[in-house]
Amino acid sequence: MNWHDIGMIDDIPARGARCVVTPQGKIGVFRTADDRVYAIEDHCPHRGGPLSEGIVHGAAVTCPLHNWVFSLETGQALGADEGTVKTIPVRVVDRRIALGLDLALMAAE
């Protein structure tokens, strides 16, 4: 696995997200209120909603299209909904965020 720097944790607002475009697809990078950082594929399995545009609460995100909720830790849908999104390895060193990807990072939105 190759680690790809995507910027500073402060580039993402608390309880916010950023979308990163990679050869593996779009990845949503999320920052919780207590500065935990998670990355999941930025595509809701229900209707394809951009999860990076959803509401972050605790360690979960709510899809902006139909309110499905996903765990940022596991990628599992929560509640009565069923489905998963792929989680991406993340590490934060000296407040810099890196994603564990197999392919080179192409661009950031």
Helices and strands as residue ranges (DSSP letters): E 2-8, G 9-11, E 16-22, E 25-31, E 37-41, G 51-53, E 55-57, E 60-62, E 69-71, E 87-88, E 90-93, E 96-101, E 107-108
